[in-house]
Amino acid sequence: MAAKGRELKGKGVGSSMTRWRGPLWGSVFFLAGALLLAGCPKKPEVQTGGPGAMAGDKMTKGAPIREAPLRPGEKPSALKDVFFDFDKSVLRTDAKQTLENDLQWLTANSQVRIVLEGHCDERGTNEYNLALGERRAKTVRDYLVAGGVDSKRISTISYGEERPFVLGHDESAWQWNRRGHFVVVK
């Protein structure tokens, strides 16, 4: 019986095995936490200002955007892009003024065919942004057709968030990316 009592004593709550497991788990959790914190990536640098802005350039807040930059290989056009508010496909007042100028140019150049590209900023899912870009392109097309441009001269496509003009993760970049972009096909 005495031998049996000694065996039970070694497997009890106060055994060296139980006392050793407590500090081990504490060390494991501490090391795992340290590795997670050390492995987190740094926040990406945010580009501010408009396209082609250099480091240190300041962007005037509240100034309306008149046109977006050209992509490499794209020819300059008299047609100016129109910009939209966040999560909207309704034309703003400044967009309507821009489209009135675009209408004049399209009327004077009746042989020109165009593609209207609908674009979004990076917020939202890919599917949602593709649908929003399509609504934006159709809104611009409908305005031009109502102004007298033959609908056969206009095609639309949505790129959603896939082709941003300005890379960045703040409003100074996003405002450039919410747009209806004109591409002259001829």
DRENDO-1510 file (C-alpha; in Angstrom, 1 decimal, always signed):
<recs>
REC; n; res; u; v; w
REC; 1; MET; +0.0; +0.0; +0.0 .
REC; 2; ALA; +2.8; +2.3; +0.8 .
REC; 3; ALA; +4.3; +1.8; -2.7 .
REC; 4; LYS; +0.9; +2.5; -4.3 .
REC; 5; GLY; +0.6; +5.8; -2.4 .
REC; 6; ARG; +4.0; +6.9; -3.7 .
REC; 7; GLU; +2.9; +6.2; -7.3 .
REC; 8; LEU; -0.2; +8.3; -6.9 .
REC; 9; LYS; +1.8; +11.0; -5.3 .
REC; 10; GLY; +4.0; +11.5; -8.4 .
REC; 11; LYS; +1.0; +11.9; -10.7 .
REC; 12; GLY; -0.8; +14.5; -8.7 .
REC; 13; VAL; -1.4; +18.2; -9.3 .
REC; 14; GLY; +1.8; +19.3; -7.7 .
REC; 15; SER; +4.0; +17.0; -9.8 .
REC; 16; SER; +7.1; +18.3; -11.6 .
REC; 17; MET; +5.5; +17.4; -15.0 .
REC; 18; THR; +2.6; +19.9; -14.4 .
REC; 19; ARG; +4.8; +22.6; -13.0 .
REC; 20; TRP; +7.0; +22.3; -16.1 .
REC; 21; ARG; +4.1; +22.5; -18.6 .
REC; 22; GLY; +2.9; +26.0; -17.4 .
REC; 23; PRO; +6.1; +27.9; -18.2 .
REC; 24; LEU; +6.5; +26.0; -21.5 .
REC; 25; TRP; +3.1; +27.1; -22.8 .
REC; 26; GLY; +3.8; +30.6; -21.7 .
REC; 27; SER; +7.1; +30.6; -23.6 .
REC; 28; VAL; +5.4; +29.1; -26.7 .
REC; 29; PHE; +2.7; +31.8; -26.7 .
REC; 30; PHE; +5.2; +34.6; -26.1 .
REC; 31; LEU; +7.4; +33.4; -29.0 .
REC; 32; ALA; +4.5; +32.9; -31.4 .
REC; 33; GLY; +3.2; +36.4; -30.6 .
REC; 34; ALA; +6.7; +37.9; -31.1 .
REC; 35; LEU; +7.0; +36.1; -34.5 .
REC; 36; LEU; +3.6; +37.4; -35.6 .
REC; 37; LEU; +4.4; +41.0; -34.8 .
REC; 38; ALA; +7.8; +40.9; -36.4 .
REC; 39; GLY; +6.4; +39.3; -39.5 .
REC; 40; CYS; +3.7; +41.9; -40.2 .
REC; 41; PRO; +4.4; +43.9; -43.3 .
REC; 42; LYS; +4.8; +47.7; -43.2 .
REC; 43; LYS; +2.1; +49.9; -44.5 .
REC; 44; PRO; +2.5; +50.7; -48.2 .
REC; 45; GLU; +3.7; +54.1; -49.1 .
REC; 46; VAL; +0.8; +56.2; -50.3 .
REC; 47; GLN; +1.3; +58.4; -53.4 .
REC; 48; THR; -0.5; +61.7; -53.1 .
REC; 49; GLY; -1.2; +64.3; -55.7 .
REC; 50; GLY; -2.3; +63.8; -59.2 .
REC; 51; PRO; -0.7; +61.7; -61.9 .
REC; 52; GLY; +3.0; +62.5; -62.5 .
REC; 53; ALA; +3.2; +64.2; -59.1 .
REC; 54; MET; +6.7; +64.3; -57.7 .
REC; 55; ALA; +7.6; +63.7; -54.1 .
REC; 56; GLY; +6.9; +66.8; -52.2 .
REC; 57; ASP; +4.3; +68.1; -54.7 .
REC; 58; LYS; +1.1; +69.4; -53.0 .
REC; 59; MET; -2.3; +68.8; -54.4 .
REC; 60; THR; -4.9; +71.6; -54.0 .
REC; 61; LYS; -7.8; +70.2; -52.0 .
REC; 62; GLY; -11.2; +70.8; -53.5 .
REC; 63; ALA; -10.0; +71.8; -56.9 .
REC; 64; PRO; -12.1; +70.0; -59.6 .
REC; 65; ILE; -10.2; +67.6; -61.8 .
REC; 66; ARG; -10.3; +68.4; -65.4 .
REC; 67; GLU; -8.6; +65.5; -67.2 .
REC; 68; ALA; -6.8; +62.3; -66.5 .
REC; 69; PRO; -3.3; +61.5; -67.8 .
REC; 70; LEU; -2.7; +59.5; -70.9 .
REC; 71; ARG; -1.6; +55.9; -70.8 .
REC; 72; PRO; +1.6; +54.9; -72.6 .
REC; 73; GLY; +0.9; +54.8; -76.4 .
REC; 74; GLU; -2.4; +56.6; -76.1 .
REC; 75; LYS; -2.9; +59.6; -78.4 .
REC; 76; PRO; -4.1; +62.9; -76.9 .
REC; 77; SER; -7.8; +63.6; -77.5 .
REC; 78; ALA; -9.9; +66.7; -77.3 .
REC; 79; LEU; -12.4; +64.6; -75.3 .
REC; 80; LYS; -12.0; +65.1; -71.6 .
REC; 81; ASP; -12.8; +62.4; -69.0 .
REC; 82; VAL; -15.6; +62.9; -66.6 .
REC; 83; PHE; -15.3; +62.0; -62.9 .
REC; 84; PHE; -17.8; +60.6; -60.4 .
REC; 85; ASP; -18.4; +60.7; -56.7 .
REC; 86; PHE; -17.8; +57.6; -54.6 .
REC; 87; ASP; -20.1; +54.8; -55.3 .
REC; 88; LYS; -22.2; +56.9; -57.8 .
REC; 89; SER; -22.9; +56.7; -61.5 .
REC; 90; VAL; -24.8; +60.0; -61.5 .
REC; 91; LEU; -23.2; +62.9; -63.5 .
REC; 92; ARG; -22.0; +65.8; -61.4 .
REC; 93; THR; -22.4; +69.4; -62.5 .
REC; 94; ASP; -18.7; +69.6; -63.6 .
REC; 95; ALA; -19.1; +66.4; -65.5 .
REC; 96; LYS; -22.1; +67.8; -67.4 .
REC; 97; GLN; -20.1; +70.9; -68.4 .
REC; 98; THR; -17.2; +68.7; -69.6 .
REC; 99; LEU; -19.6; +66.5; -71.6 .
REC; 100; GLU; -21.1; +69.6; -73.3 .
REC; 101; ASN; -17.6; +70.4; -74.6 .
REC; 102; ASP; -17.2; +66.8; -75.6 .
REC; 103; LEU; -20.6; +66.9; -77.4 .
REC; 104; GLN; -19.4; +69.9; -79.5 .
REC; 105; TRP; -16.2; +68.1; -80.5 .
REC; 106; LEU; -18.1; +64.9; -81.4 .
REC; 107; THR; -20.6; +66.8; -83.5 .
REC; 108; ALA; -17.8; +68.6; -85.4 .
REC; 109; ASN; -16.0; +65.2; -85.9 .
REC; 110; SER; -18.9; +63.0; -86.9 .
REC; 111; GLN; -16.7; +60.3; -88.4 .
REC; 112; VAL; -15.1; +59.5; -85.1 .
REC; 113; ARG; -16.0; +56.4; -83.2 .
REC; 114; ILE; -15.3; +56.2; -79.4 .
REC; 115; VAL; -15.1; +53.7; -76.6 .
REC; 116; LEU; -16.3; +54.8; -73.2 .
REC; 117; GLU; -14.5; +53.1; -70.4 .
REC; 118; GLY; -16.0; +53.0; -67.0 .
REC; 119; HIS; -13.5; +53.0; -64.1 .
REC; 120; CYS; -13.7; +52.8; -60.3 .
REC; 121; ASP; -11.4; +53.2; -57.3 .
REC; 122; GLU; -10.1; +50.2; -55.4 .
REC; 123; ARG; -12.8; +50.0; -52.8 .
REC; 124; GLY; -15.4; +47.3; -53.2 .
REC; 125; THR; -15.3; +43.9; -54.7 .
REC; 126; ASN; -14.2; +43.2; -58.3 .
REC; 127; GLU; -17.7; +42.2; -59.3 .
REC; 128; TYR; -19.3; +45.3; -57.8 .
REC; 129; ASN; -16.8; +47.6; -59.4 .
REC; 130; LEU; -17.2; +46.1; -62.8 .
REC; 131; ALA; -21.0; +46.7; -62.6 .
REC; 132; LEU; -20.4; +50.2; -61.3 .
REC; 133; GLY; -18.0; +51.0; -64.1 .
REC; 134; GLU; -20.5; +49.7; -66.6 .
REC; 135; ARG; -23.2; +52.0; -65.1 .
REC; 136; ARG; -20.8; +54.9; -65.4 .
REC; 137; ALA; -19.9; +54.2; -69.0 .
REC; 138; LYS; -23.6; +53.9; -69.9 .
REC; 139; THR; -24.5; +57.1; -68.1 .
REC; 140; VAL; -22.0; +59.0; -70.2 .
REC; 141; ARG; -23.1; +57.2; -73.4 .
REC; 142; ASP; -26.8; +58.1; -72.6 .
REC; 143; TYR; -25.9; +61.7; -72.1 .
REC; 144; LEU; -24.1; +61.9; -75.4 .
REC; 145; VAL; -26.8; +60.1; -77.3 .
REC; 146; ALA; -29.4; +62.5; -75.8 .
REC; 147; GLY; -27.2; +65.3; -77.0 .
REC; 148; GLY; -27.4; +64.0; -80.6 .
REC; 149; VAL; -24.5; +61.6; -81.0 .
REC; 150; ASP; -25.4; +58.5; -82.9 .
REC; 151; SER; -25.3; +55.5; -80.5 .
REC; 152; LYS; -23.6; +53.4; -83.2 .
REC; 153; ARG; -20.5; +55.5; -82.8 .
REC; 154; ILE; -20.2; +54.7; -79.1 .
REC; 155; SER; -19.3; +51.4; -77.4 .
REC; 156; THR; -18.8; +50.9; -73.7 .
REC; 157; ILE; -16.6; +48.7; -71.5 .
REC; 158; SER; -16.0; +48.5; -67.8 .
REC; 159; TYR; -12.6; +48.0; -66.3 .
REC; 160; GLY; -13.8; +48.4; -62.7 .
REC; 161; GLU; -10.8; +48.9; -60.5 .
REC; 162; GLU; -8.3; +47.1; -62.8 .
REC; 163; ARG; -6.8; +50.1; -64.6 .
REC; 164; PRO; -6.2; +53.0; -62.1 .
REC; 165; PHE; -4.7; +56.2; -63.4 .
REC; 166; VAL; -3.2; +57.0; -60.0 .
REC; 167; LEU; -1.9; +54.4; -57.5 .
REC; 168; GLY; -2.6; +55.2; -53.9 .
REC; 169; HIS; -4.8; +54.3; -51.0 .
REC; 170; ASP; -6.5; +57.6; -50.2 .
REC; 171; GLU; -8.9; +60.1; -51.6 .
REC; 172; SER; -6.3; +62.0; -53.6 .
REC; 173; ALA; -5.8; +58.9; -55.7 .
REC; 174; TRP; -9.3; +57.5; -55.7 .
REC; 175; GLN; -10.9; +60.7; -57.1 .
REC; 176; TRP; -8.8; +60.3; -60.3 .
REC; 177; ASN; -9.8; +56.6; -60.7 .
REC; 178; ARG; -13.7; +57.1; -60.5 .
REC; 179; ARG; -14.1; +58.2; -64.1 .
REC; 180; GLY; -15.6; +57.8; -67.5 .
REC; 181; HIS; -12.6; +57.7; -70.0 .
REC; 182; PHE; -12.8; +58.4; -73.7 .
REC; 183; VAL; -10.8; +56.4; -76.2 .
REC; 184; VAL; -11.0; +57.6; -79.8 .
REC; 185; VAL; -11.1; +54.6; -82.2 .
REC; 186; LYS; -11.9; +56.4; -85.5 .
</recs>
